[in-house]
Amino acid sequence: MEDEYYKEFIRKSKDYYKNIGYIECPAFNNERIYLTNRGFNHLIKKDRKYRSKVEQIRRLVLIPYIVDILKNNSNYNTYRITNRENSIASFWSFKKKSTIELLLLLFVRSIKNLKYLLV
């Protein structure tokens, strides 16, 4: 029974995430940040291996904060560029401290000028 609740939670989280679609971000002159399958998979996997169920749930419950963080931040926290396997990627991080003393950190990744979210 517990496994059924977990699977339903993952499904509902994915639907919620996909329905956001994109967020216009003031830190990028209101450029769109896309919430893609790749970004969602990063929430539940790392290096192609599933994260623990506890870690997946911890990340998925934070999805509602994504819109607020990206929509209401006119500056990003850090920026870096990586060059792997002939692919250049840019990463920006955004931080927000919530009222419940929780520090949320989001990463936006860009490859070929298309920005998408990694959480």
ABEGO torsion letter per residue (X at the ends): XAAAAAAAAAAAAAAAAAAAGBBBBAAAGGBBBBBBAAAAAAAABBGGBBBBAAAAAAAAAAAAAAAAAAAABABBABBBBBBBGGBBBBBBBBBBBBAAGBBBBBBBBBBGGBBBBBX
